[in-house]
Amino acid sequence: MERTLQLLIEVGIDIANHLIFDQGMRVPLSYGDTFKVLHENEIIDDGLYQALDKMARFRNLIVHHYDKIEPAIIVQIL
């Protein structure tokens, strides 16, 4: 489940990056910054930005600190 969630988040980041580059927006500095760029350009609202930012941070946790992931958190997110 963790890997599937990671892939889904990365697909969202990839889509966001395509939109950013197609529209000539500034280059994101990180995965989380990708969604900030969309928010700055009023593509997504505050609520969606906050949710997507949490997802990007959670992706980093899955990738870099997978030993600290509680299975119940993954189930709750899904």
Secondary structure, 3 states (H helix, E strand, C coil): CHHHHHHHHHHHHHHHHHHHHHCCCCCCCCHHHHHHHHHHCCCCCHHHHHHHHHHHHHHHHHHHCHHHCCHHHHHHHC
